[in-house]
Amino acid sequence: MQRPQLNPSVDDSAPVDDALTEYDELHLITYLRLLDAEKAGANWQEVAKIVLHIDPSGEFERAKRAWESHLARAKWMTERGYQHLLNSAAS
């Protein structure tokens, strides 16, 4: 397993695979930050700028797409992806 990075750059969209990817492993902290921000009711534009390093004032569509896809992937991690983490840790 790759070691998660504290504040990595992100792709324009998160993976959509049904398996854990290297990208997911590197971005676990990003996913947690997105989930925390959503729970706190944070404005998505602020989250995109701070967590994803994409400024919506200059790249609105890209920021929105990245935020939506990474948040969706973060939720997938809580529903299914964590099982892949547990399986890899057990082996």
C-alpha positions as CSV (number, residue, x, y, z in Angstrom):
1,M,0.0,0.0,0.0
2,Q,1.1,3.5,-0.8
3,R,1.6,5.9,2.1
4,P,-1.1,8.6,2.0
5,Q,0.1,12.1,1.3
6,L,-0.9,15.0,3.5
7,N,-1.7,17.6,0.9
8,P,-1.3,16.1,-2.6
9,S,-2.2,17.6,-6.0
10,V,-5.4,16.0,-7.5
11,D,-6.4,15.0,-10.9
12,D,-9.4,16.6,-12.5
13,S,-11.5,13.6,-11.5
14,A,-11.1,10.8,-9.1
15,P,-11.0,7.1,-10.1
16,V,-14.3,5.3,-10.7
17,D,-12.9,1.7,-10.5
18,D,-14.6,-0.8,-8.3
19,A,-11.2,-1.6,-6.8
20,L,-8.8,0.5,-4.7
21,T,-6.2,2.3,-6.8
22,E,-2.8,3.7,-6.1
23,Y,-4.4,7.1,-6.5
24,D,-6.9,6.3,-3.7
25,E,-4.2,5.2,-1.4
26,L,-2.2,8.4,-1.9
27,H,-5.4,10.5,-1.5
28,L,-6.9,9.0,1.6
29,I,-6.3,12.1,3.7
30,T,-7.9,14.2,0.9
31,Y,-11.0,12.0,1.0
32,L,-11.2,12.4,4.8
33,R,-10.9,16.1,4.5
34,L,-13.7,16.2,1.9
35,L,-16.0,14.1,4.1
36,D,-15.2,16.3,7.2
37,A,-15.9,19.5,5.2
38,E,-19.2,18.1,3.9
39,K,-20.3,17.2,7.4
40,A,-19.4,20.7,8.6
41,G,-21.5,22.2,5.8
42,A,-18.5,23.9,4.2
43,N,-19.0,25.7,1.0
44,W,-17.8,23.5,-1.9
45,Q,-15.9,26.3,-3.6
46,E,-13.9,26.9,-0.4
47,V,-13.2,23.2,-0.1
48,A,-12.1,23.0,-3.8
49,K,-9.7,25.8,-3.3
50,I,-8.2,24.7,0.0
51,V,-8.3,20.9,-0.3
52,L,-8.1,20.3,-4.0
53,H,-6.0,23.4,-4.9
54,I,-8.4,24.4,-7.7
55,D,-9.7,28.0,-7.6
56,P,-13.3,28.0,-8.7
57,S,-13.1,31.7,-9.5
58,G,-10.8,31.0,-12.4
59,E,-11.7,27.4,-13.2
60,F,-15.3,26.9,-12.1
61,E,-16.2,23.8,-14.1
62,R,-13.0,22.0,-13.4
63,A,-13.2,22.8,-9.7
64,K,-16.8,21.6,-9.5
65,R,-16.1,18.4,-11.4
66,A,-13.1,17.6,-9.3
67,W,-14.9,18.3,-6.0
68,E,-17.9,16.2,-7.1
69,S,-15.9,13.3,-8.3
70,H,-13.5,13.3,-5.3
71,L,-16.4,13.6,-2.8
72,A,-18.1,10.7,-4.5
73,R,-15.0,8.6,-4.3
74,A,-14.6,9.5,-0.6
75,K,-18.1,8.2,0.0
76,W,-17.3,5.1,-2.0
77,M,-14.4,4.6,0.3
78,T,-16.7,4.6,3.3
79,E,-19.1,2.1,1.7
80,R,-16.8,-0.3,-0.1
81,G,-13.3,0.9,-0.5
82,Y,-12.4,0.4,3.1
83,Q,-12.9,-3.3,2.6
84,H,-10.0,-3.3,0.1
85,L,-7.9,-1.5,2.7
86,L,-8.6,-4.1,5.3
87,N,-7.9,-6.9,2.9
88,S,-4.6,-5.5,1.9
89,A,-3.6,-4.9,5.5
90,A,-4.5,-8.5,6.4
91,S,-2.3,-10.0,3.7
